[in-house]
Amino acid sequence: MELRYHYTPSPGYTQLVTPQTHPVERLDFGLLRLEAGQTYEIVNGANELGMVALSGRYSIHIDGEEFVGLGGRKTVFDDRATGVYAPRESQVAIRSESDDLEIAICRAPTDQRHPSRVVRPEEVVTHTVGGPGYLRYVHDILGPQIQAGALIVGETFTPHSNWSSFPPHKHDVEAPPNEVKQEELYLYKIRPETGFGIQYLYTPPNSPYGLLDQALAVRQNDLTLMPFGYHPVAAPPGYDVYYLWFLSGETRELRPHDDPAHAWIKLEVSAERDDARVYPR
């Protein structure tokens, strides 16, 4: 099963993932690149829409309501994001105010209709997660702080020499309150751009989805799909690994289920314990 794809930056909108062309049921994703003064229009049907500016400045109209002065970061590593939510059955017009506008556009089906919403950088909810060797910084952009029917969107920044999405977790079974079924994708940026990260994708022994066991090198502008299974990420020495994450499921909750074989790491890993194990006295 092909679960890794590459995006070659191109002017205008590039469709990257749809349920009709990829092994997902609920994820529709693409990237929009515009120069200053250019406009892109969207007539939204049964999908709600989540947008995150990866770089550049812009304004946006949603059903006649205008939001101005959005975005502004040069790269994803420079500042917090700006997120925009547009409901199903809406009309959207994006106007670029810089030559470097790049926007991730996430669509998910829903029968609910919620108000349009802009989440500015100061409204992004941030978390420092993990410990020595698996430290990362998680930003909820279109998360619990907004109303939506299905989609959840955020960013994770993994410093070099750390693991992320770790201990490995999955969310492919509807079993609340312990786990909620959601598909997910990651879009990667690497600092410096010449580097890479590693994503490991695997299923437990008795998974209803069958055997999955893939280790993938991920580079600048790569995209991976997680329709099921565990999906940890590693950032090698010298390279910071960023990924935008986009989830969609019938239940809009973040309820990841850690792999029981590795869940102990959350409780027991410490710098002192690592030192004692790795370096004999």
Contacts in CASP RR format, 6 or more apart in sequence:
PFRMAT RR
TARGET T0000
AUTHOR 0000-0000-0000
METHOD contacts of the structure
MODEL  1
MELRYHYTPSPGYTQLVTPQTHPVERLDFGLLRLEAGQTYEIVNGANELG
MVALSGRYSIHIDGEEFVGLGGRKTVFDDRATGVYAPRESQVAIRSESDD
LEIAICRAPTDQRHPSRVVRPEEVVTHTVGGPGYLRYVHDILGPQIQAGA
LIVGETFTPHSNWSSFPPHKHDVEAPPNEVKQEELYLYKIRPETGFGIQY
LYTPPNSPYGLLDQALAVRQNDLTLMPFGYHPVAAPPGYDVYYLWFLSGE
TRELRPHDDPAHAWIKLEVSAERDDARVYPR
1 23 0 8 1.000
1 212 0 8 1.000
2 23 0 8 1.000
3 23 0 8 1.000
3 201 0 8 1.000
3 214 0 8 1.000
3 216 0 8 1.000
3 224 0 8 1.000
3 225 0 8 1.000
3 226 0 8 1.000
3 227 0 8 1.000
4 199 0 8 1.000
4 216 0 8 1.000
4 218 0 8 1.000
4 222 0 8 1.000
4 223 0 8 1.000
4 224 0 8 1.000
4 225 0 8 1.000
5 16 0 8 1.000
5 17 0 8 1.000
5 222 0 8 1.000
5 223 0 8 1.000
5 224 0 8 1.000
5 225 0 8 1.000
6 219 0 8 1.000
6 221 0 8 1.000
6 222 0 8 1.000
6 223 0 8 1.000
7 14 0 8 1.000
7 16 0 8 1.000
7 31 0 8 1.000
7 187 0 8 1.000
7 221 0 8 1.000
7 222 0 8 1.000
7 223 0 8 1.000
8 221 0 8 1.000
9 31 0 8 1.000
9 33 0 8 1.000
9 102 0 8 1.000
9 221 0 8 1.000
10 33 0 8 1.000
11 33 0 8 1.000
11 34 0 8 1.000
11 35 0 8 1.000
12 32 0 8 1.000
12 33 0 8 1.000
12 34 0 8 1.000
12 38 0 8 1.000
12 40 0 8 1.000
13 30 0 8 1.000
13 31 0 8 1.000
13 32 0 8 1.000
13 40 0 8 1.000
13 105 0 8 1.000
14 30 0 8 1.000
14 31 0 8 1.000
14 32 0 8 1.000
14 33 0 8 1.000
15 30 0 8 1.000
16 29 0 8 1.000
16 30 0 8 1.000
16 31 0 8 1.000
16 223 0 8 1.000
17 24 0 8 1.000
17 27 0 8 1.000
17 28 0 8 1.000
17 29 0 8 1.000
17 30 0 8 1.000
17 185 0 8 1.000
17 223 0 8 1.000
17 225 0 8 1.000
18 28 0 8 1.000
19 25 0 8 1.000
19 26 0 8 1.000
19 27 0 8 1.000
19 28 0 8 1.000
22 225 0 8 1.000
23 225 0 8 1.000
23 227 0 8 1.000
24 183 0 8 1.000
24 185 0 8 1.000
24 225 0 8 1.000
24 227 0 8 1.000
25 183 0 8 1.000
25 227 0 8 1.000
26 108 0 8 1.000
26 109 0 8 1.000
26 150 0 8 1.000
26 183 0 8 1.000
26 248 0 8 1.000
26 249 0 8 1.000
27 106 0 8 1.000
27 108 0 8 1.000
27 183 0 8 1.000
27 184 0 8 1.000
27 185 0 8 1.000
27 225 0 8 1.000
27 246 0 8 1.000
27 248 0 8 1.000
28 47 0 8 1.000
28 106 0 8 1.000
28 107 0 8 1.000
28 108 0 8 1.000
29 104 0 8 1.000
29 105 0 8 1.000
29 106 0 8 1.000
29 107 0 8 1.000
29 185 0 8 1.000
29 187 0 8 1.000
29 223 0 8 1.000
29 246 0 8 1.000
30 104 0 8 1.000
30 105 0 8 1.000
30 106 0 8 1.000
31 54 0 8 1.000
31 102 0 8 1.000
31 103 0 8 1.000
31 104 0 8 1.000
31 105 0 8 1.000
31 187 0 8 1.000
32 40 0 8 1.000
32 94 0 8 1.000
32 101 0 8 1.000
32 102 0 8 1.000
32 103 0 8 1.000
32 105 0 8 1.000
33 101 0 8 1.000
33 102 0 8 1.000
34 40 0 8 1.000
34 58 0 8 1.000
34 94 0 8 1.000
34 96 0 8 1.000
34 101 0 8 1.000
35 96 0 8 1.000
35 99 0 8 1.000
35 101 0 8 1.000
36 96 0 8 1.000
36 97 0 8 1.000
36 98 0 8 1.000
36 99 0 8 1.000
36 101 0 8 1.000
37 95 0 8 1.000
37 96 0 8 1.000
37 97 0 8 1.000
38 95 0 8 1.000
38 96 0 8 1.000
39 93 0 8 1.000
39 94 0 8 1.000
39 95 0 8 1.000
39 96 0 8 1.000
40 93 0 8 1.000
40 94 0 8 1.000
41 91 0 8 1.000
41 92 0 8 1.000
41 93 0 8 1.000
41 94 0 8 1.000
42 49 0 8 1.000
42 86 0 8 1.000
42 91 0 8 1.000
42 92 0 8 1.000
42 93 0 8 1.000
42 94 0 8 1.000
42 105 0 8 1.000
43 91 0 8 1.000
43 92 0 8 1.000
44 86 0 8 1.000
44 87 0 8 1.000
44 88 0 8 1.000
44 89 0 8 1.000
44 90 0 8 1.000
44 91 0 8 1.000
44 92 0 8 1.000
44 107 0 8 1.000
45 88 0 8 1.000
45 89 0 8 1.000
46 88 0 8 1.000
46 89 0 8 1.000
46 109 0 8 1.000
46 110 0 8 1.000
46 111 0 8 1.000
47 88 0 8 1.000
47 107 0 8 1.000
47 108 0 8 1.000
47 109 0 8 1.000
47 110 0 8 1.000
48 85 0 8 1.000
48 86 0 8 1.000
48 87 0 8 1.000
48 88 0 8 1.000
48 107 0 8 1.000
48 108 0 8 1.000
48 110 0 8 1.000
48 112 0 8 1.000
48 114 0 8 1.000
48 148 0 8 1.000
48 149 0 8 1.000
48 150 0 8 1.000
48 151 0 8 1.000
49 84 0 8 1.000
49 85 0 8 1.000
49 86 0 8 1.000
49 87 0 8 1.000
49 90 0 8 1.000
49 92 0 8 1.000
49 105 0 8 1.000
49 106 0 8 1.000
49 107 0 8 1.000
50 83 0 8 1.000
50 84 0 8 1.000
50 85 0 8 1.000
50 86 0 8 1.000
50 105 0 8 1.000
50 106 0 8 1.000
50 107 0 8 1.000
50 142 0 8 1.000
50 151 0 8 1.000
50 153 0 8 1.000
51 60 0 8 1.000
51 83 0 8 1.000
51 84 0 8 1.000
51 85 0 8 1.000
51 86 0 8 1.000
51 94 0 8 1.000
51 103 0 8 1.000
51 104 0 8 1.000
51 105 0 8 1.000
51 106 0 8 1.000
52 81 0 8 1.000
52 82 0 8 1.000
52 83 0 8 1.000
52 84 0 8 1.000
52 103 0 8 1.000
52 104 0 8 1.000
52 106 0 8 1.000
52 141 0 8 1.000
52 142 0 8 1.000
52 153 0 8 1.000
52 154 0 8 1.000
52 155 0 8 1.000
52 244 0 8 1.000
53 70 0 8 1.000
53 71 0 8 1.000
53 72 0 8 1.000
53 73 0 8 1.000
53 81 0 8 1.000
53 82 0 8 1.000
53 83 0 8 1.000
53 101 0 8 1.000
53 102 0 8 1.000
53 103 0 8 1.000
54 75 0 8 1.000
54 76 0 8 1.000
54 81 0 8 1.000
54 102 0 8 1.000
54 103 0 8 1.000
54 104 0 8 1.000
54 189 0 8 1.000
54 244 0 8 1.000
55 72 0 8 1.000
55 73 0 8 1.000
55 74 0 8 1.000
55 75 0 8 1.000
55 76 0 8 1.000
55 100 0 8 1.000
55 101 0 8 1.000
55 102 0 8 1.000
56 71 0 8 1.000
56 72 0 8 1.000
56 73 0 8 1.000
56 74 0 8 1.000
56 96 0 8 1.000
56 97 0 8 1.000
56 98 0 8 1.000
56 100 0 8 1.000
56 101 0 8 1.000
56 102 0 8 1.000
57 69 0 8 1.000
57 70 0 8 1.000
57 71 0 8 1.000
57 72 0 8 1.000
57 96 0 8 1.000
57 97 0 8 1.000
57 98 0 8 1.000
57 101 0 8 1.000
58 69 0 8 1.000
58 70 0 8 1.000
58 71 0 8 1.000
58 94 0 8 1.000
58 95 0 8 1.000
58 96 0 8 1.000
58 97 0 8 1.000
58 98 0 8 1.000
58 101 0 8 1.000
58 103 0 8 1.000
59 66 0 8 1.000
59 67 0 8 1.000
59 68 0 8 1.000
59 69 0 8 1.000
59 70 0 8 1.000
59 94 0 8 1.000
59 95 0 8 1.000
59 97 0 8 1.000
60 66 0 8 1.000
60 67 0 8 1.000
60 70 0 8 1.000
60 84 0 8 1.000
60 92 0 8 1.000
60 93 0 8 1.000
60 94 0 8 1.000
60 95 0 8 1.000
61 67 0 8 1.000
61 91 0 8 1.000
61 92 0 8 1.000
61 93 0 8 1.000
61 95 0 8 1.000
62 84 0 8 1.000
62 86 0 8 1.000
62 90 0 8 1.000
62 91 0 8 1.000
62 92 0 8 1.000
62 116 0 8 1.000
63 90 0 8 1.000
63 91 0 8 1.000
63 116 0 8 1.000
64 91 0 8 1.000
65 116 0 8 1.000
67 84 0 8 1.000
67 118 0 8 1.000
69 97 0 8 1.000
70 82 0 8 1.000
70 83 0 8 1.000
70 84 0 8 1.000
70 118 0 8 1.000
70 120 0 8 1.000
71 81 0 8 1.000
71 82 0 8 1.000
71 121 0 8 1.000
72 79 0 8 1.000
72 82 0 8 1.000
72 98 0 8 1.000
73 79 0 8 1.000
73 80 0 8 1.000
73 81 0 8 1.000
74 100 0 8 1.000
75 189 0 8 1.000
75 191 0 8 1.000
76 155 0 8 1.000
76 189 0 8 1.000
76 242 0 8 1.000
76 244 0 8 1.000
77 157 0 8 1.000
77 189 0 8 1.000
77 191 0 8 1.000
77 240 0 8 1.000
77 242 0 8 1.000
79 121 0 8 1.000
80 121 0 8 1.000
80 122 0 8 1.000
80 124 0 8 1.000
80 126 0 8 1.000
80 139 0 8 1.000
81 121 0 8 1.000
81 124 0 8 1.000
81 139 0 8 1.000
81 141 0 8 1.000
81 154 0 8 1.000
81 155 0 8 1.000
82 118 0 8 1.000
82 119 0 8 1.000
82 120 0 8 1.000
82 121 0 8 1.000
83 118 0 8 1.000
83 119 0 8 1.000
83 120 0 8 1.000
83 141 0 8 1.000
83 142 0 8 1.000
83 153 0 8 1.000
84 116 0 8 1.000
84 117 0 8 1.000
84 118 0 8 1.000
84 119 0 8 1.000
85 114 0 8 1.000
85 116 0 8 1.000
85 117 0 8 1.000
85 118 0 8 1.000
85 119 0 8 1.000
85 142 0 8 1.000
85 146 0 8 1.000
85 148 0 8 1.000
86 92 0 8 1.000
86 116 0 8 1.000
87 113 0 8 1.000
87 114 0 8 1.000
87 115 0 8 1.000
87 116 0 8 1.000
88 110 0 8 1.000
88 111 0 8 1.000
88 112 0 8 1.000
88 113 0 8 1.000
89 113 0 8 1.000
90 116 0 8 1.000
94 103 0 8 1.000
104 153 0 8 1.000
104 187 0 8 1.000
104 244 0 8 1.000
104 246 0 8 1.000
106 151 0 8 1.000
106 153 0 8 1.000
106 246 0 8 1.000
107 151 0 8 1.000
108 149 0 8 1.000
108 150 0 8 1.000
108 151 0 8 1.000
108 248 0 8 1.000
108 249 0 8 1.000
109 150 0 8 1.000
109 248 0 8 1.000
110 148 0 8 1.000
110 149 0 8 1.000
110 150 0 8 1.000
110 151 0 8 1.000
112 148 0 8 1.000
112 149 0 8 1.000
112 150 0 8 1.000
114 146 0 8 1.000
114 147 0 8 1.000
114 148 0 8 1.000
114 149 0 8 1.000
115 147 0 8 1.000
117 146 0 8 1.000
117 147 0 8 1.000
119 141 0 8 1.000
119 142 0 8 1.000
119 145 0 8 1.000
119 146 0 8 1.000
123 145 0 8 1.000
124 139 0 8 1.000
124 140 0 8 1.000
124 141 0 8 1.000
125 139 0 8 1.000
125 140 0 8 1.000
125 143 0 8 1.000
125 144 0 8 1.000
125 145 0 8 1.000
126 137 0 8 1.000
126 138 0 8 1.000
126 139 0 8 1.000
126 140 0 8 1.000
127 137 0 8 1.000
127 138 0 8 1.000
127 139 0 8 1.000
127 140 0 8 1.000
128 135 0 8 1.000
128 137 0 8 1.000
128 138 0 8 1.000
129 135 0 8 1.000
129 136 0 8 1.000
129 137 0 8 1.000
129 138 0 8 1.000
130 136 0 8 1.000
130 166 0 8 1.000
130 266 0 8 1.000
131 269 0 8 1.000
132 269 0 8 1.000
132 270 0 8 1.000
132 271 0 8 1.000
132 274 0 8 1.000
133 161 0 8 1.000
133 162 0 8 1.000
133 163 0 8 1.000
133 269 0 8 1.000
134 162 0 8 1.000
134 163 0 8 1.000
134 164 0 8 1.000
134 166 0 8 1.000
134 167 0 8 1.000
134 265 0 8 1.000
134 269 0 8 1.000
135 158 0 8 1.000
135 159 0 8 1.000
135 162 0 8 1.000
136 156 0 8 1.000
136 157 0 8 1.000
136 158 0 8 1.000
136 159 0 8 1.000
136 162 0 8 1.000
136 164 0 8 1.000
137 156 0 8 1.000
137 157 0 8 1.000
138 154 0 8 1.000
138 155 0 8 1.000
138 156 0 8 1.000
139 154 0 8 1.000
139 155 0 8 1.000
139 156 0 8 1.000
139 157 0 8 1.000
140 152 0 8 1.000
140 154 0 8 1.000
141 153 0 8 1.000
141 154 0 8 1.000
141 155 0 8 1.000
142 148 0 8 1.000
142 151 0 8 1.000
142 152 0 8 1.000
142 153 0 8 1.000
142 154 0 8 1.000
143 152 0 8 1.000
143 153 0 8 1.000
143 154 0 8 1.000
144 254 0 8 1.000
148 252 0 8 1.000
149 252 0 8 1.000
150 248 0 8 1.000
150 249 0 8 1.000
150 250 0 8 1.000
150 252 0 8 1.000
151 246 0 8 1.000
151 247 0 8 1.000
151 248 0 8 1.000
151 252 0 8 1.000
152 182 0 8 1.000
152 246 0 8 1.000
152 247 0 8 1.000
152 248 0 8 1.000
152 252 0 8 1.000
152 254 0 8 1.000
153 244 0 8 1.000
153 245 0 8 1.000
153 246 0 8 1.000
153 247 0 8 1.000
154 244 0 8 1.000
154 245 0 8 1.000
154 246 0 8 1.000
155 242 0 8 1.000
155 243 0 8 1.000
155 244 0 8 1.000
155 245 0 8 1.000
156 164 0 8 1.000
156 165 0 8 1.000
156 242 0 8 1.000
156 243 0 8 1.000
156 245 0 8 1.000
157 240 0 8 1.000
157 242 0 8 1.000
158 164 0 8 1.000
158 233 0 8 1.000
158 235 0 8 1.000
158 240 0 8 1.000
158 241 0 8 1.000
158 242 0 8 1.000
158 243 0 8 1.000
159 235 0 8 1.000
159 240 0 8 1.000
160 235 0 8 1.000
160 236 0 8 1.000
160 237 0 8 1.000
160 238 0 8 1.000
160 239 0 8 1.000
160 240 0 8 1.000
160 241 0 8 1.000
161 235 0 8 1.000
161 236 0 8 1.000
161 237 0 8 1.000
161 238 0 8 1.000
162 234 0 8 1.000
162 235 0 8 1.000
163 232 0 8 1.000
163 233 0 8 1.000
163 234 0 8 1.000
163 235 0 8 1.000
164 232 0 8 1.000
164 233 0 8 1.000
164 234 0 8 1.000
164 235 0 8 1.000
164 241 0 8 1.000
164 243 0 8 1.000
165 231 0 8 1.000
165 232 0 8 1.000
165 233 0 8 1.000
166 232 0 8 1.000
166 233 0 8 1.000
166 262 0 8 1.000
166 265 0 8 1.000
167 232 0 8 1.000
167 258 0 8 1.000
167 259 0 8 1.000
167 262 0 8 1.000
167 263 0 8 1.000
167 265 0 8 1.000
167 266 0 8 1.000
168 200 0 8 1.000
168 202 0 8 1.000
168 230 0 8 1.000
168 231 0 8 1.000
168 232 0 8 1.000
168 258 0 8 1.000
168 259 0 8 1.000
168 262 0 8 1.000
169 230 0 8 1.000
169 231 0 8 1.000
169 256 0 8 1.000
169 257 0 8 1.000
169 258 0 8 1.000
169 259 0 8 1.000
170 179 0 8 1.000
170 228 0 8 1.000
170 229 0 8 1.000
170 230 0 8 1.000
170 231 0 8 1.000
170 256 0 8 1.000
170 257 0 8 1.000
170 259 0 8 1.000
171 179 0 8 1.000
171 180 0 8 1.000
171 181 0 8 1.000
171 182 0 8 1.000
171 184 0 8 1.000
171 247 0 8 1.000
171 255 0 8 1.000
171 256 0 8 1.000
171 257 0 8 1.000
172 179 0 8 1.000
172 181 0 8 1.000
172 182 0 8 1.000
172 207 0 8 1.000
172 209 0 8 1.000
172 227 0 8 1.000
172 228 0 8 1.000
172 229 0 8 1.000
173 179 0 8 1.000
173 181 0 8 1.000
173 257 0 8 1.000
174 180 0 8 1.000
174 181 0 8 1.000
174 250 0 8 1.000
174 251 0 8 1.000
175 257 0 8 1.000
176 251 0 8 1.000
176 253 0 8 1.000
176 255 0 8 1.000
177 255 0 8 1.000
178 255 0 8 1.000
178 257 0 8 1.000
179 255 0 8 1.000
179 256 0 8 1.000
179 257 0 8 1.000
180 249 0 8 1.000
180 251 0 8 1.000
180 253 0 8 1.000
180 254 0 8 1.000
180 255 0 8 1.000
181 249 0 8 1.000
181 250 0 8 1.000
181 251 0 8 1.000
182 247 0 8 1.000
182 248 0 8 1.000
182 249 0 8 1.000
182 251 0 8 1.000
183 225 0 8 1.000
183 226 0 8 1.000
183 227 0 8 1.000
183 247 0 8 1.000
183 248 0 8 1.000
183 249 0 8 1.000
184 225 0 8 1.000
184 226 0 8 1.000
184 231 0 8 1.000
184 245 0 8 1.000
184 246 0 8 1.000
184 247 0 8 1.000
185 223 0 8 1.000
185 224 0 8 1.000
185 225 0 8 1.000
185 226 0 8 1.000
185 245 0 8 1.000
185 246 0 8 1.000
186 199 0 8 1.000
186 218 0 8 1.000
186 223 0 8 1.000
186 224 0 8 1.000
186 226 0 8 1.000
186 231 0 8 1.000
186 233 0 8 1.000
186 243 0 8 1.000
186 244 0 8 1.000
186 245 0 8 1.000
187 221 0 8 1.000
187 222 0 8 1.000
187 223 0 8 1.000
187 243 0 8 1.000
187 244 0 8 1.000
187 246 0 8 1.000
188 197 0 8 1.000
188 218 0 8 1.000
188 219 0 8 1.000
188 220 0 8 1.000
188 221 0 8 1.000
188 222 0 8 1.000
188 223 0 8 1.000
188 224 0 8 1.000
188 241 0 8 1.000
188 242 0 8 1.000
188 243 0 8 1.000
189 220 0 8 1.000
189 221 0 8 1.000
189 242 0 8 1.000
189 243 0 8 1.000
190 196 0 8 1.000
190 197 0 8 1.000
190 218 0 8 1.000
190 219 0 8 1.000
190 220 0 8 1.000
190 239 0 8 1.000
190 240 0 8 1.000
190 241 0 8 1.000
190 242 0 8 1.000
191 239 0 8 1.000
191 240 0 8 1.000
191 242 0 8 1.000
192 239 0 8 1.000
193 220 0 8 1.000
195 219 0 8 1.000
195 220 0 8 1.000
195 236 0 8 1.000
195 239 0 8 1.000
196 217 0 8 1.000
196 218 0 8 1.000
196 219 0 8 1.000
196 236 0 8 1.000
196 239 0 8 1.000
197 217 0 8 1.000
197 218 0 8 1.000
197 219 0 8 1.000
197 233 0 8 1.000
197 234 0 8 1.000
197 235 0 8 1.000
197 236 0 8 1.000
197 239 0 8 1.000
197 241 0 8 1.000
198 215 0 8 1.000
198 216 0 8 1.000
198 217 0 8 1.000
198 218 0 8 1.000
198 233 0 8 1.000
198 234 0 8 1.000
198 236 0 8 1.000
199 215 0 8 1.000
199 216 0 8 1.000
199 218 0 8 1.000
199 224 0 8 1.000
199 231 0 8 1.000
199 232 0 8 1.000
199 233 0 8 1.000
199 234 0 8 1.000
200 214 0 8 1.000
200 215 0 8 1.000
200 216 0 8 1.000
200 230 0 8 1.000
200 231 0 8 1.000
200 232 0 8 1.000
200 233 0 8 1.000
200 234 0 8 1.000
201 212 0 8 1.000
201 213 0 8 1.000
201 214 0 8 1.000
201 215 0 8 1.000
201 216 0 8 1.000
201 224 0 8 1.000
201 226 0 8 1.000
201 229 0 8 1.000
201 230 0 8 1.000
201 231 0 8 1.000
202 212 0 8 1.000
202 213 0 8 1.000
202 214 0 8 1.000
202 229 0 8 1.000
202 230 0 8 1.000
203 209 0 8 1.000
203 210 0 8 1.000
203 211 0 8 1.000
203 212 0 8 1.000
203 213 0 8 1.000
203 228 0 8 1.000
203 229 0 8 1.000
203 230 0 8 1.000
204 229 0 8 1.000
204 230 0 8 1.000
204 259 0 8 1.000
207 228 0 8 1.000
207 229 0 8 1.000
209 227 0 8 1.000
209 228 0 8 1.000
209 229 0 8 1.000
212 228 0 8 1.000
212 229 0 8 1.000
216 224 0 8 1.000
218 224 0 8 1.000
218 233 0 8 1.000
218 241 0 8 1.000
224 231 0 8 1.000
230 259 0 8 1.000
233 241 0 8 1.000
233 243 0 8 1.000
234 241 0 8 1.000
235 241 0 8 1.000
247 254 0 8 1.000
258 266 0 8 1.000
END
